[in-house]
């Protein structure tokens, strides 16, 4: 946020963001029924699980799904020109379209920033 993205913007290089669900934990959430919740391609550390739980509380309060928040958060940065979501089934495609197009209230992003769950300087989606 502070160095890489601004440098890419300065150079006129668009970022194609992939792995936006951090190996699954932001797609499946903290209560995943899989045997291992993963983050950065390994078992999620307890601190990450706790942060995801805190994100889920804010998501629930505002009626926003965690994958929708993750998708739109990444795509909000002006350096990001495309987001790779991935899909194995037609249902995943439908969910991906919803994740990028479902409106999220501004109060949701305000809550994430005020609680320190995302950086105060992070770009957020605008209506």
CORPE-V825613 format. One line per field, one symbol per residue. ss: DSSP state (@ for helix, = for strand, . for the rest). psi: psi as a letter, one per 40 degrees, with the letter a starting at -180 (. if undefined). burial: # if it has 16 or more other C-alpha atoms within 10 Angstrom, else .. Layout:
# CORPE-V825613
ss->???
psi->???
burial->???
This chain:
# CORPE-V825613
ss->...@@@@@@@@...===....@@@@@@@.........==..==..@@@@@@@@@@@@@@@@@...@@@@@@@@@@....====......@@@@@@@@@@@@....@@@@@@@@@.............
psi->ddddddddddefhihhhifeefeddeddidfheidhhihffihhiddddddddddddddddefhidddddddddedheeheihhdihdiddddddddddeehihidddddddddeediidehiiii.
burial->....#.........#.#..###########......###....#....#..#..##.##..#.############.#.##..#.#.........##..##...#...##.###....#....###..
